[in-house]
Amino acid sequence: MEKLEIFGLPVSVGTFDEMFSEIRDRILRKKKTFVVTANATIVVTTIENPEYRKVVRSADLILPDGFGVILAIKRFHKKTSERVTGIDMMLRLCEVAAKEKLKVFLLGSKPEVIEKAANNLEKTYGNIIAGYHHGYFNGDGPIELISSSRADLLFVGMGVPKQEIWIHRHFQKVPAIFAMGVGGSFDVISGYKKRAPKIFQDLKLEWLYRYLQSPRQKKNVPRDVAKLLWYIVKPPRGL
């Protein structure tokens, strides 16, 4: 799978199925894998925060999530790629977990949200949940709980940049073979929030729908989208 440099990040390009197959194969080969789905907020934060950029660059795969990232690929490399969202990849990997008898751990969000998300995933995919824990903790978090669960796949939904920093610091401490930040996916899976209708997705405005649902919580999203578009027009020096 080809990787192209976008603002100092080696972003994988191709179809969703190609990226999914690469991740599935790594999981089945038990190759420890940290994945970042790079949306506008993640890319802008890496541009403006060199320490966070090091965290994201440490990922084994950086996937293009968001129309701004796809636009940057076209602008700088004259190539196209399909978009890969965290929630879409997560649900496909839950299918793999069900088929291959793998276990999943969910970390993040509010206690009632993460519990409902876990229950809904088990209703859909069967007995795949090894455990879950909310994202409101001090210190390192539930490392022992994750380790004792013997989960194979770890999905972390604590927002940017917290979720990637947590994975970077703690992934090697747990036996899970796969970890990925999934942002607000637990809110959607739990049913507490709705995913953007297809028309918003087709118009590349899923970010706007998320903002309109939670304008206070997502107040930085429009700014990050605008910033990324500006950086595409006028790339920052050194990247």
C-alpha positions in Angstrom: 0.0 0.0 0.0 1.5 3.3 -1.1 2.2 6.0 1.5 2.5 9.7 0.6 3.9 12.5 2.7 1.2 15.1 3.8 2.4 17.8 6.1 5.1 15.6 7.5 2.8 12.5 7.9 3.2 9.3 5.9 -0.5 8.8 4.9 -1.6 5.6 3.3 -3.6 6.0 0.1 -5.8 3.6 -1.8 -9.3 2.1 -1.4 -11.0 1.4 1.9 -10.9 -2.3 1.2 -7.1 -2.2 0.6 -6.5 -0.5 3.9 -8.9 -2.8 5.7 -7.2 -5.8 4.2 -3.8 -4.6 5.3 -5.0 -4.1 8.9 -6.9 -7.4 9.0 -3.8 -9.2 7.8 -1.6 -7.6 10.4 -4.1 -8.5 13.1 -4.3 -12.1 12.0 -0.5 -12.3 11.9 -0.5 -10.9 15.4 1.6 -7.9 14.4 1.2 -5.1 16.9 -0.4 -2.2 15.0 -1.3 1.3 16.0 -3.6 3.1 13.5 -4.5 6.8 13.2 -7.4 8.0 11.0 -6.2 11.4 10.2 -9.0 14.0 9.9 -8.7 17.8 9.8 -8.3 18.2 13.5 -5.6 15.6 13.7 -3.6 17.0 10.8 -3.9 20.6 12.0 -2.8 19.6 15.5 0.3 17.8 14.1 1.2 20.9 12.1 0.9 23.2 15.1 2.3 20.8 17.8 5.6 19.1 16.9 5.3 16.7 19.9 1.9 15.5 18.8 3.3 15.1 15.3 5.9 12.7 16.7 3.1 10.7 18.3 1.1 10.4 15.1 4.2 9.6 13.1 4.8 6.7 15.5 1.6 5.0 14.2 2.1 2.0 11.9 -0.6 3.2 9.6 -2.1 6.7 9.1 -5.3 6.6 7.1 -7.0 9.5 5.3 -10.2 10.6 7.1 -11.9 13.8 5.9 -12.2 15.6 2.6 -9.4 18.0 3.5 -6.9 15.2 3.8 -8.1 13.7 0.5 -7.8 17.2 -1.1 -4.3 17.5 0.2 -3.3 14.2 -1.4 -4.7 15.5 -4.8 -3.1 18.9 -4.4 0.4 17.7 -3.5 0.6 14.3 -5.2 -2.0 14.4 -8.0 -3.4 11.1 -6.7 -6.7 10.0 -5.3 -7.7 8.0 -2.2 -10.9 6.8 -0.6 -11.7 8.2 2.8 -11.4 5.9 5.8 -13.3 7.0 8.9 -12.6 5.6 12.3 -16.2 4.3 12.9 -16.3 2.5 9.5 -13.0 0.8 10.1 -14.0 -0.1 13.7 -17.2 -1.7 12.6 -15.5 -3.7 9.9 -12.9 -4.9 12.4 -15.7 -5.9 14.8 -16.9 -8.2 12.0 -13.4 -9.7 11.9 -13.5 -10.1 15.6 -16.8 -12.0 15.4 -15.5 -14.3 12.6 -12.1 -14.9 14.1 -13.2 -15.2 17.7 -11.2 -12.1 18.8 -12.0 -9.9 21.7 -12.5 -6.1 21.8 -12.0 -3.5 24.6 -13.6 -0.1 24.5 -12.0 2.9 26.3 -13.5 6.4 26.4 -16.6 8.5 26.6 -19.1 8.8 29.5 -19.9 5.7 31.6 -23.5 5.4 30.3 -22.3 5.9 26.7 -19.6 3.3 26.7 -21.8 0.7 28.4 -24.5 1.2 25.8 -22.0 1.1 23.0 -20.6 -2.2 24.3 -24.1 -3.7 24.6 -25.1 -2.6 21.1 -21.9 -4.1 19.6 -22.6 -7.4 21.3 -26.2 -7.3 20.0 -24.8 -6.9 16.4 -21.6 -9.0 16.5 -22.1 -11.5 19.3 -19.8 -12.0 22.3 -16.9 -9.9 21.2 -16.5 -7.4 24.1 -13.8 -8.3 26.6 -14.4 -5.2 28.6 -14.9 -1.5 28.6 -14.1 1.6 30.6 -15.1 5.3 30.5 -12.6 8.0 29.6 -12.8 10.0 32.8 -9.8 8.9 34.8 -6.6 10.3 36.2 -3.2 9.0 35.5 -2.5 6.1 33.2 -6.0 4.7 33.3 -7.3 1.1 33.4 -4.1 -0.6 32.2 -4.5 -3.6 34.4 -8.2 -4.0 33.4 -7.3 -3.9 29.7 -4.4 -6.4 30.2 -6.5 -8.8 32.3 -9.3 -8.7 29.7 -6.9 -10.3 27.2 -8.5 -8.1 24.5 -7.0 -8.4 21.0 -8.4 -5.1 19.6 -8.4 -1.8 21.6 -10.6 1.1 20.4 -10.0 4.4 22.2 -12.5 7.3 22.0 -11.2 10.2 24.0 -10.8 12.9 21.4 -7.8 14.5 19.8 -5.0 14.6 20.8 -5.7 12.7 24.1 -6.6 9.4 22.5 -3.4 9.1 20.3 -1.2 10.3 23.1 -2.7 7.7 25.4 -2.2 4.9 22.8 1.4 6.0 22.1 2.3 5.9 25.8 0.5 2.7 26.8 -0.1 0.4 23.9 3.1 -1.5 24.5 2.0 -2.2 28.1 -1.1 -4.2 27.2 -1.3 -7.5 25.2 -3.7 -6.1 22.6 -2.3 -6.4 19.1 -4.3 -3.5 17.6 -5.2 0.0 18.8 -6.9 2.9 17.1 -8.4 6.2 18.2 -12.1 6.5 17.2 -13.1 9.9 18.4 -16.8 10.2 18.9 -17.7 6.8 17.5 -19.0 5.5 20.8 -21.6 8.3 20.9 -22.9 7.1 17.5 -22.7 3.3 18.3 -24.5 3.8 21.6 -27.3 5.7 19.9 -26.8 8.9 21.9 -25.9 10.7 18.7 -26.7 10.1 15.1 -24.3 9.7 12.3 -24.5 12.3 9.5 -27.1 11.4 6.8 -25.7 10.2 3.5 -26.3 13.5 1.8 -23.9 15.2 4.3 -21.4 12.4 3.7 -21.7 12.7 -0.1 -21.2 16.5 0.1 -18.1 16.0 2.3 -19.9 17.8 5.2 -20.0 15.1 7.8 -17.8 17.4 10.0 -20.5 20.1 9.8 -23.3 17.7 10.9 -21.1 16.7 13.9 -20.6 20.3 14.7 -24.3 21.1 14.5 -25.2 18.3 16.8 -22.7 19.5 19.5 -21.7 23.0 18.7 -20.1 23.6 22.1 -18.3 20.2 22.2 -17.2 20.5 18.6 -16.5 24.2 18.5 -13.0 23.8 17.1 -14.0 21.6 14.1 -15.0 24.4 11.7 -11.8 26.2 12.6 -9.7 23.2 12.0 -11.3 22.5 8.6 -10.7 26.1 7.5 -7.1 26.0 8.8 -6.4 22.8 6.9 -7.7 24.3 3.7 -5.5 27.3 4.3 -2.5 25.1 4.8 -3.2 23.3 1.6 -3.2 26.6 -0.3 -0.2 27.9 1.6 1.8 25.0 3.1 3.7 25.8 6.3 7.5 26.0 6.0 9.4 22.8 6.8 6.5 20.4 6.2 
